[in-house]
């Protein structure tokens, strides 16, 4: 098994992935380069695999393209990816009122992401309105939840689900401040 330690960057593959993402978003070299503070010439060389970019350059480009940087290094998504419950990536944003997100899907998937959201930890709720590209579906596993999408408020019980266009501002909370556990499916990935 190759753990990637000591393996040189595949600059051609990274460049190809960057070019594909930029083209899919219909962004020019100039637009992306300006957004991440590099020259269009350097971006072109990176995309063609002519230079080995620094991590800070790759980070800037991935931010400009709105893609996770690790996606540039990953293997193709056509391999089986097993994530054990005890090995999930967990995100607990300090400003999210005690909400926890656990990544259920592989980071190598480019068009789908699934997370488990735990609301009401430490009495918190996630009442910040989010919006992002794509579509979203939420299913309640435990407790009761309120999903607010624009000015529509929906109360969900265990087993209920709601789907919506994710560009609409949306927020989540446990009903009456109680805890809840949700599965959220997003396409494309937002985390």
N, C-alpha and C positions, 0 to 999 in steps of 0.2 A: 504494500500500500504506500503510495506517495503522499507524504505529509506536507509537501511544498517547501520544506526547509532546505535552503541552499539552491533551490531551483530558480534560474534566472527568469525575469519577467518575459513573457511572450509579447513583445511590443507590437508585433504585427496583429495579433489577436485582439489586444487591448485597443489598438487604433481602429481596427475593423468594427469593434463593438461601439466605440465612440461615434464613428461615422454613421453607423446604422441608426443609433439613437438620435443624432442630430438630424439626419435625413427624415426619419419618421416624424419628427416634430416640425419639419419644414423650416429649420433655422439655418441662416447663412453662417459661414465661417466668421465673418465680421461680427455678427450679433453675439455669438457664443464667446468669441475671444474677448470682446469688449466687456461682456458680463462677468467674466472670470479674471480680467486684468492681465491677459497675455496678448501677444500679437497674433493676427490671423495666420502669419507665416509659421509661427511655432505650433499653433493648433493643427495646421495642415500637415506639418512634419510628424506630429504625434499620430494623427489619423493614418498616415501612410507608413507608420512604423519606422521612420527615419531617425527618430531620436528616442531616448529612454526618458520619459518625463519624471519629474520629481513627484513625491507623494502629494506635496502641496498643490502642484499643478493639476494632478489627477483629481484631487479633492475639489478644486475650483471648477474644473470642467464638469465633474459629476453634479455639482451643485447647480451649475448653469443649465444642465440638461435635466435636472430634477430626477436623478437616478441614484440609487445607493452605490457608493464607490466599490463595495465588495462585489457587486455584480460584474465589474470589469475583470475581476480575477477568477471568478468562479468557473467551474466546469459546466458544460451544457446541461440543460435541465432534463435531458432524456435519460438520466440515471435515477434510480430509485433513491429517495432521500428519506431516511428514517429519523424522526426526532422523538426521543424518549421524553416522557412527561417531566422527569427530573432534570432534563438537559435543555429545556426550552430557554430561549432568550427572553428575559423579562425586562420590561421598561417601566419605570416608576417615575414619571416626570415630577419634579419638585413643585410645579405650579398646578398640578392636576388634581389636587384635593384627595390624595390617597388612592387614586385609580391606578390599577396595574394592567399592563398589556403583556400577554405572552404570545410569542410567535408560534403558530401551529404549522404553518406551511414552510417549505424550504425557501431560503433566500435566493435560490437559483431560479425559481419560477418568475417569469417576466410578466405574466398577464393576470395572475391571481395571487391573492394574499389572504390568509385566514389568521385571525388572532382571537384569543380568548381575552375578554375584557372583564375585570372584576371591579364592580362599582361598590361604593360604600365602605371601603376599607378605611379604618380610622375615622368613620363618620363622614367621609368625603363623597363628593359627586363630581362628575365631569360636566360642568355647565358652560364651558367655553364652546362657542359655536365653531365648528370646523367646516371647511369646504375644500374639495380637491377634485381632480378629474376622475371620471369613471362612474361606476355603479357600486352600490353597497347593499348588502342584505344582512339583517341582524336577527338572531334567534335567541330567545331567553332559555337558559338551561336551569337556572335556580333563581328564586325570588321573583320580584315583579319590577318592571322597569318602565321609565317614561322616555320616549324618543321624541325629540322636538325637531321637526324639519321645516325650516322657514317659520310660518305661523301655524303650522299643523302640529298638534300634540297628540301622541298615541300612547295609551297605556297597554303594556304587554304582560301577559301571564306566562308561566312556564309552557314552553312549546310554541308560543306565538312567534310570528316573524313579521318583519316589515322590510320592504325593499324601496330604494329611491335612487335618484340621480345624485351622486355625491357632490356635485357642484353646488347644490342647494345647502346653505348653512344648516348644520345639524349638531345636536348635543344629546347626551345620555345622562340619566340619573336613576338611582334606585327609587322606586315609588315610596313616597313619604319618608325619604331619607334612609330606607332600609337597604341592606346590601343586595346585590344581584350579580349573577354571572351570565355573560353573553358570549355568543360566538358571532364574530363579525367577519364577513367575507367581502373583499374589495377587489375590484378589477378596474384599472391596473393597481399594483401595490402602492400604498401611500406611506408605509413606514419603511 
